[in-house]
Amino acid sequence: MEPIKRIRSRTVVVPLEDIDTDQIIPARFLTTTTKDGLGRHLFADWRYSSDGAPKPDFVLNRPEAEGAEILVAGRNFGCGSSREHAPWALLDYGFRAVVSTEIADIFRNNALKNGLLPVIVDPDTHAWLLEHPGAEITVDLETTSVELPTGARAAFPIDRFSRYCLMNGLDQLGFLLEQDEAIAAFEARR
């Protein structure tokens, strides 16, 4: 995983509430166990017509979305099934953080394990972000805060273990392997 300390990027706003994992990546694209290429199927039913042509009115198909690394979504993002492909698709597309007032627990855990930063902000900060699509903001994992172009800052919660893993580019297995010497020393003493 790529280490995350600070993400400074324009935002893409999808203001809908209750975006479930089947909307993030429809089940028909879950035929792979690799992460590569899933970004082209991200929000596929909203992004493409039945003939496969991009829908020009969907936000990800607009030029201003290109290169954005932060998705701002409505309340209860990532609800529904536990498919790990949802954060994979977001990461493969190029997003590194998702910001909302509420992110579904299973999606949130899958995101943290795969290097996608789920950021829960207060309702006022969220309302500002929804009203200002394309704003350049900073998500700072070192200070666990979001900085708006106005200079306002909003703290976000994250547990210490997940924060450590994200800042060091480690998944759970990587964390265990990092403890290899300590584990070997413990086993030698038993």
C-alpha atoms as one frame of an Amber mdcrd trajectory, in Angstrom:
protein
   0.000   0.000   0.000   1.064   3.547  -0.611   1.715   5.422   2.655  -0.667
   8.285   3.394   0.295  11.320   5.404  -1.448  14.172   3.606  -3.753  14.216
   0.616  -4.225  17.568  -1.079  -6.681  17.395  -3.941  -9.772  18.760  -5.568
 -12.937  16.983  -4.528 -15.529  15.133  -6.550 -18.978  15.313  -4.971 -21.612
  12.592  -5.254 -24.169  13.989  -2.792 -26.557  11.029  -2.714 -27.260   9.305
   0.595 -27.161   5.544   1.131 -24.838   4.763  -1.778 -24.466   1.014  -1.433
 -21.620  -1.182  -2.576 -23.660  -2.440  -5.534 -23.804   1.123  -6.829 -20.084
   1.605  -6.180 -19.323  -1.500  -8.239 -22.170  -3.673  -9.572 -22.026  -7.403
  -8.784 -21.510  -8.412 -12.421 -17.962  -7.025 -12.219 -16.963  -9.122  -9.198
 -15.493 -11.895 -11.319 -11.921 -11.085 -10.420  -9.800 -11.484  -7.329  -7.338
  -8.801  -8.397  -7.707  -5.097  -7.882  -6.412  -3.995 -11.260  -8.919  -2.570
 -13.705 -11.850  -2.243 -11.314 -11.742   1.552 -11.526 -13.266   1.500 -14.996
 -16.360  -0.163 -13.472 -16.689   2.316 -10.589 -20.306   3.577 -10.434 -20.805
   1.774 -13.777 -24.607   1.961 -13.808 -24.536   5.727 -13.179 -21.501   6.381
 -15.339 -22.353   4.543 -18.571 -25.394   4.090 -20.808 -26.590   0.581 -21.654
 -24.503   0.750 -24.850 -21.373   1.503 -22.789 -21.128   5.177 -23.722 -20.191
   7.568 -20.882 -23.105   9.628 -19.575 -21.929  13.248 -19.889 -23.970  14.410
 -16.906 -22.390  12.034 -14.385 -19.743  13.787 -12.315 -16.925  11.291 -12.967
 -17.318  11.843 -16.704 -16.730  15.583 -16.456 -13.229  16.985 -17.134 -13.030
  18.604 -13.703 -13.159  15.173 -12.040  -9.998  14.004 -13.729  -7.168  13.508
 -11.250  -9.275  14.209  -8.154  -8.257  12.001  -5.223 -10.987  12.848  -2.709
 -14.618  11.752  -3.049 -17.237  13.575  -0.989 -20.372  11.479  -0.643 -23.717
  11.714   1.080 -24.541  10.138   4.432 -24.221   6.349   4.886 -21.726   5.762
   2.088 -20.775   2.132   1.401 -23.800   0.458   2.958 -25.023  -2.894   1.670
 -22.845  -5.909   1.070 -19.365  -6.558   2.410 -17.704  -6.708  -0.998 -14.085
  -5.673  -0.762 -14.188  -4.794  -4.451 -15.864  -1.471  -3.578 -12.779   0.139
  -2.002 -10.627  -1.604  -4.615 -12.627   0.095  -7.393 -12.347   3.503  -5.720
  -8.586   3.087  -5.280  -8.070   1.811  -8.811  -9.974   4.818 -10.143  -7.581
   7.089  -8.244  -9.435   8.087  -5.084  -7.372   7.974  -1.889 -10.009   9.256
   0.558 -13.802   9.264   0.935 -15.415  11.988   3.051 -18.914  11.839   4.518
 -20.792  12.266   7.784 -21.386   8.530   7.967 -19.566   5.631   6.331 -20.878
   2.078   6.697 -18.802  -0.010   9.137 -17.910  -2.944   6.870 -17.001  -0.665
   3.977 -14.972   1.503   6.359 -13.012  -1.494   7.646 -12.382  -2.787   4.115
 -11.227   0.671   3.073  -8.775   0.946   5.973  -7.318  -2.505   5.223  -6.736
  -1.581   1.588  -5.279   1.910   1.864  -8.371   4.035   1.219  -8.868   6.648
   3.940 -12.491   6.938   5.154 -13.005  10.378   6.694 -16.040  11.163   8.850
 -16.602  14.881   9.323 -19.130  16.962  11.230 -22.369  18.031   9.482 -21.268
  21.666   9.003 -18.003  20.707   7.286 -19.851  18.146   5.193 -22.456  20.709
   4.148 -19.696  23.105   3.062 -18.021  20.361   1.009 -21.307  19.419  -0.672
 -21.905  23.066  -1.597 -18.391  23.514  -3.036 -17.649  20.639  -5.458 -14.145
  20.778  -6.856 -12.768  22.635  -3.833  -9.123  21.893  -3.123  -8.857  20.537
   0.398  -6.239  18.795   2.499  -6.854  15.599   4.404  -4.051  15.375   6.944
  -3.632  11.990   8.602  -0.831  13.249  10.856  -3.138  15.789  12.505  -6.326
  13.807  11.725  -7.970  16.863  10.258  -9.506  18.195   7.067  -8.517  21.694
   6.023 -10.874  23.691   3.826  -9.809  26.526   1.487 -11.404  28.918   3.974
  -8.775  27.930   6.534 -11.331  26.100   8.653 -10.242  22.744  10.049 -12.330
  19.775  11.104 -11.017  16.829  13.096 -11.900  13.291  12.092 -11.717  10.075
  14.124  -9.472   7.132  13.299  -8.118   4.393  15.551  -4.376   4.364  16.292
  -3.688   1.009  14.632  -5.330   1.976  11.321  -3.639   5.371  11.376  -0.233
   3.741  11.925  -0.795   1.209   9.125  -1.975   3.859   6.640   0.877   6.234
   7.455   3.385   3.428   6.967   1.772   1.794   3.937   1.110  -1.457   5.772
  -1.812  -3.834   5.637  -2.465  -6.153   8.616  -0.108  -8.843   7.279   2.547
  -6.233   6.638   2.186  -5.055  10.237   2.684  -8.605  11.529   5.706  -9.136
   9.311   7.153  -5.891  10.657   7.066  -7.552  14.116   9.017 -10.588  12.902
  12.080 -10.060  15.142   9.973  -9.495  18.260   7.901 -12.596  17.502  11.037
 -14.692  16.950  12.556 -13.394  20.209   9.366 -14.241  22.091   9.268 -17.742
  20.601  12.937 -18.295  21.500  12.172 -17.497  25.177   9.278 -19.989  25.432
